[in-house]
Amino acid sequence: MSLSQLDVRPVTGRIGAEIAGIDLASDLADATVQAIRAALLQWKVLFFREQSRLDPESQLAFARRFGPVTTAHPTVPGLNEHPHVLDVNADGGNVAVQWHTDVTFVDRPPFGSILRAVVVPPYGGDTLWANTAAYDELPRPLRILAESLDAVHTNQFDYAESRRKDVSAKLQAYADVFQSVRYETAHPVVRVHPETEERALLLGGFARSITGVSPRDSAALLRLFHGHVDRPENIVRWRWRPGDVAFWDNRTTQHRAIGDFGRSPRQLHRVTIAGDVPYGVDGRSGRALAGDSAANTPVAA
């Protein structure tokens, strides 16, 4: 099966497409896997409806067709029986309502993430993805500026308070685990995609400062660039059904959940595929400043 033979149904003009007619729990042909990868590079995030046969083992098996998988998270443990699967469970405090790119606080952020809906609230709880190749839409002076900058990404911030002011003990406990080991990495603000050579903004909620400028100027620059990424024209919104799967290119996207489902249960399982060290337009690479992610992230194939 080639990309032209996939049943690709774009959700928006700039990001997101649904792929119909594929059972991800089946033994997919190599050509089908290659076609899915090609669609991923084009559309940034792919959606597969109601994959009812998937479970943690088959979700991992599908992910491994695209490369080695990481452990569930550098600090947050995975499922007891499946340490490579992260339980994104609102009941456990895991609802990421800030825009972010997964695990950018390590030197080798994941290439891709695969998220499967296990329990869906009766209303709300959608997820948004944004196309970080919004870099292309920056005025030329801002592109030149962005290419010259590095941002420091860290897992050390008030994770619970960023979501709501009435921080529960459960939320605070999750935040404590999330920050239990300090990670800090400087990445170029503009990364070059290793497969397509597309340029994208590498920022998101873990990017807390810009190297070499004051905190005030850092905050202003981060707001400026984020404002171009999360424009409505760059966003796709997905309303989950049980069994749905989203597979996104972590190198050209940011995402966030919408916390509008009250106290209803919401549970998803995430698997991340190992990536490489981001590099900028001039070839400079990201560099770890604190924390060693080697135990979490295998070298990408």
C-alpha distance (Angstrom), angle and dihedral (degrees) to the residues before:
residue distance angle dihedral
M1 . . .
S2 3.80 . .
L3 3.80 128.2 .
S4 3.82 89.4 -99.1
Q5 3.82 89.0 57.3
L6 3.81 94.9 53.5
D7 3.80 116.4 100.5
V8 3.82 95.0 -120.4
R9 3.80 116.8 180.0
P10 3.82 112.2 -175.2
V11 3.80 114.3 -139.6
T12 3.81 95.2 -165.4
G13 3.77 134.0 3.5
R14 3.81 96.5 -108.5
I15 3.79 107.6 30.6
G16 3.78 139.3 13.4
A17 3.80 135.3 37.6
E18 3.79 134.1 -171.7
I19 3.80 116.8 -132.0
A20 3.80 111.9 -151.3
G21 3.77 131.6 -166.6
I22 3.82 99.9 32.7
D23 3.80 126.8 114.9
L24 3.80 105.2 -151.7
A25 3.81 91.2 -163.7
S26 3.80 91.4 63.2
D27 3.79 127.2 89.5
L28 3.80 97.0 -92.9
A29 3.79 119.8 -152.7
D30 3.79 116.5 -112.4
A31 3.80 89.7 -115.5
T32 3.81 90.4 55.8
V33 3.81 91.1 50.7
Q34 3.80 89.7 50.2
A35 3.81 90.6 49.8
I36 3.81 91.2 50.7
R37 3.80 89.8 50.7
A38 3.81 90.5 50.7
A39 3.81 90.4 50.4
L40 3.80 89.7 48.8
L41 3.79 91.7 54.1
Q42 3.80 90.2 50.3
W43 3.81 100.8 42.8
K44 3.85 101.5 27.3
V45 3.83 93.9 -142.5
L46 3.80 128.3 40.8
F47 3.80 127.4 -162.5
F48 3.81 126.7 -153.7
R49 3.80 115.0 -170.1
E50 3.81 125.7 -133.9
Q51 3.80 101.7 -13.7
S52 3.80 90.9 -178.5
R53 3.81 95.5 168.8
L54 3.79 94.2 59.4
D55 3.79 119.6 105.2
P56 3.83 129.8 165.7
E57 3.81 92.8 -80.6
S58 3.80 95.7 49.5
Q59 3.81 91.4 41.7
L60 3.80 87.9 56.1
A61 3.79 91.3 45.6
F62 3.81 90.5 53.7
A63 3.82 91.9 47.7
R64 3.80 92.0 50.9
R65 3.79 90.1 59.9
F66 3.81 85.4 73.1
G67 3.80 99.5 43.5
P68 3.81 143.8 -59.8
V69 3.79 114.7 -39.9
T70 3.78 126.2 -129.2
T71 3.77 125.9 -130.9
A72 3.80 111.9 -87.3
H73 3.81 93.9 -88.8
P74 3.82 138.1 -27.4
T75 3.82 92.1 -107.2
V76 3.81 109.5 7.0
P77 3.82 113.8 77.2
G78 3.79 120.5 -126.1
L79 3.77 130.0 -131.9
N80 3.81 114.0 -48.4
E81 3.80 93.3 -118.0
H82 3.81 94.8 34.3
P83 3.83 112.5 37.8
H84 3.82 91.0 179.7
V85 3.82 92.3 61.9
L86 3.81 119.7 82.4
D87 3.80 116.4 -148.7
V88 3.82 105.3 -137.5
N89 3.77 94.4 -164.1
A90 3.80 124.2 163.5
D91 3.80 89.2 -155.7
G92 3.80 88.7 61.8
G93 3.80 93.9 48.0
N94 3.80 96.1 -101.3
V95 3.81 105.6 134.0
A96 3.81 112.9 126.1
V97 3.80 106.0 -156.2
Q98 3.80 94.7 164.0
W99 3.78 120.8 89.3
H100 3.79 107.7 -104.9
T101 3.78 146.1 148.9
D102 3.80 111.0 -127.3
V103 3.81 118.1 -89.5
T104 3.81 97.6 -21.4
F105 3.81 89.2 154.7
V106 3.83 89.2 81.9
D107 3.80 125.5 71.1
R108 3.83 94.1 -113.7
P109 3.82 109.1 40.3
P110 3.81 116.1 -167.1
F111 3.79 119.4 -80.1
G112 3.79 90.9 -141.3
S113 3.79 144.3 -4.7
I114 3.80 129.3 -143.9
L115 3.80 116.2 -157.9
R116 3.81 123.2 -171.5
A117 3.80 124.9 -166.5
V118 3.82 111.5 -127.4
V119 3.83 101.8 163.5
V120 3.80 119.8 15.1
P121 3.83 123.5 -164.7
P122 3.82 117.0 -119.4
Y123 3.81 88.9 -114.3
G124 3.79 136.3 10.0
G125 3.79 126.2 5.0
D126 3.81 96.1 116.5
T127 3.82 120.7 158.4
L128 3.81 126.8 -132.0
W129 3.80 127.4 -152.5
A130 3.81 125.3 -166.6
N131 3.79 128.5 -158.4
T132 3.83 108.7 -122.0
A133 3.79 90.8 -166.2
A134 3.81 79.6 86.7
Y135 3.81 79.0 106.9
D136 3.83 85.4 89.3
E137 3.80 90.1 63.5
L138 3.80 94.8 55.2
P139 3.81 116.4 108.5
R140 3.79 109.6 -102.2
P141 3.86 94.9 -105.7
L142 3.82 89.9 54.6
R143 3.82 91.8 47.4
I144 3.79 89.7 53.3
L145 3.80 90.8 47.8
A146 3.81 93.6 47.6
E147 3.80 92.1 49.4
S148 3.80 90.3 57.1
L149 3.82 96.2 51.9
D150 3.79 135.3 87.7
A151 3.80 122.9 -158.5
V152 3.80 126.1 -152.6
H153 3.80 112.5 -132.0
T154 3.80 120.9 -163.4
N155 3.79 141.7 167.0
Q156 3.83 89.7 -141.3
F157 3.78 106.4 101.6
D158 3.78 137.9 100.9
Y159 3.80 96.0 -77.7
A160 3.80 95.6 172.3
E161 3.79 97.7 42.3
S162 3.80 90.5 51.4
R163 3.79 88.9 68.5
R164 3.79 104.9 42.8
K165 3.75 141.2 -18.5
D166 3.81 99.4 -123.0
V167 3.81 93.1 71.6
S168 3.79 110.0 -168.5
A169 3.79 124.6 -146.4
K170 3.81 88.4 -109.8
L171 3.79 92.7 54.2
Q172 3.79 91.8 46.5
A173 3.80 91.2 49.4
Y174 3.80 89.9 53.3
A175 3.81 90.6 48.8
D176 3.80 90.4 51.2
V177 3.81 91.4 53.8
F178 3.80 91.8 44.4
Q179 3.82 90.6 55.4
S180 3.81 97.2 35.9
V181 3.83 92.1 112.4
R182 3.79 118.8 36.1
Y183 3.82 115.5 -123.4
E184 3.77 123.9 -179.3
T185 3.80 128.5 167.2
A186 3.80 134.7 172.0
H187 3.82 113.0 -138.8
P188 3.80 130.7 177.8
V189 3.80 109.3 -99.8
V190 3.81 88.8 -131.3
R191 3.79 115.4 47.2
V192 3.78 127.3 -170.3
H193 3.80 113.7 -130.3
P194 3.83 107.1 -118.9
E195 3.83 93.4 -142.1
T196 3.80 106.1 34.2
E197 3.85 100.3 22.0
E198 3.80 86.6 -131.2
R199 3.79 114.3 152.2
A200 3.79 118.9 -127.2
L201 3.80 139.0 172.6
L202 3.81 111.2 -103.9
L203 3.79 102.6 -156.3
G204 3.83 133.9 100.8
G205 3.78 132.8 137.3
F206 3.80 96.0 -42.5
A207 3.83 90.5 59.2
R208 3.79 100.8 92.0
S209 3.80 104.3 164.8
I210 3.79 145.1 10.8
T211 3.80 115.5 -119.9
G212 3.80 115.8 -109.3
V213 3.80 99.6 11.2
S214 3.79 133.8 92.9
P215 3.83 122.4 -90.7
R216 3.81 89.7 -109.2
D217 3.81 93.1 51.9
S218 3.82 90.6 43.2
A219 3.79 90.9 55.6
A220 3.81 91.5 48.0
L221 3.82 93.2 49.4
L222 3.80 93.1 46.8
R223 3.82 90.8 50.6
L224 3.79 90.3 47.9
F225 3.80 95.7 53.1
H226 3.80 95.4 37.9
G227 3.79 88.6 53.1
H228 3.79 89.2 63.4
V229 3.82 93.8 46.9
D230 3.81 98.8 50.6
R231 3.81 97.8 46.5
P232 3.85 109.6 134.8
E233 3.80 90.7 -115.2
N234 3.82 89.7 61.8
I235 3.81 96.4 50.1
V236 3.78 136.9 89.6
R237 3.81 121.7 -166.9
W238 3.79 122.6 -154.2
R239 3.79 125.4 -160.5
W240 3.77 107.2 -153.4
R241 3.79 128.0 -131.4
P242 3.82 121.6 -172.9
G243 3.80 109.6 -79.9
D244 3.80 95.7 19.0
V245 3.80 116.3 143.7
A246 3.80 128.3 -154.3
F247 3.81 119.2 -166.1
W248 3.79 116.0 -172.7
D249 3.78 138.7 -179.4
N250 3.79 101.9 -119.0
R251 3.81 90.2 -161.6
T252 3.82 95.1 66.7
T253 3.80 104.8 28.4
Q254 3.77 146.4 65.7
H255 3.79 122.8 -161.8
R256 3.79 143.2 -176.1
A257 3.78 140.3 -178.9
I258 3.80 123.4 -120.0
G259 3.79 110.7 -125.5
D260 3.80 97.2 -151.2
F261 3.80 100.4 115.2
G262 3.81 99.5 90.3
R263 3.79 112.7 -146.2
S264 3.79 95.2 -29.1
P265 3.81 115.4 129.6
R266 3.80 117.4 -95.3
Q267 3.80 121.2 176.4
L268 3.79 130.9 168.6
H269 3.81 132.5 168.1
R270 3.81 119.6 -134.7
V271 3.79 130.5 -162.4
T272 3.81 121.4 -174.9
I273 3.80 126.8 -154.5
A274 3.81 118.8 -141.2
G275 3.79 117.6 -100.5
D276 3.78 137.7 -171.2
V277 3.81 136.0 -109.0
P278 3.82 109.2 -73.7
Y279 3.79 116.5 -121.4
G280 3.76 130.7 -161.6
V281 3.78 134.8 -130.8
D282 3.82 91.6 -86.6
G283 3.82 92.2 46.3
R284 3.80 98.0 -103.9
S285 3.81 113.6 142.9
G286 3.76 137.1 -142.2
R287 3.80 114.3 -94.3
A288 3.78 131.0 -156.9
L289 3.80 114.6 -120.7
A290 3.81 98.6 177.6
G291 3.80 134.4 7.7
D292 3.80 131.7 29.9
S293 3.80 115.3 -114.4
A294 3.82 96.3 -176.9
A295 3.81 93.2 107.8
N296 3.79 90.7 52.0
T297 3.79 102.7 40.1
P298 3.81 124.0 47.4
V299 3.77 118.6 -154.5
A300 3.80 108.4 -85.5
A301 3.79 116.3 -111.9
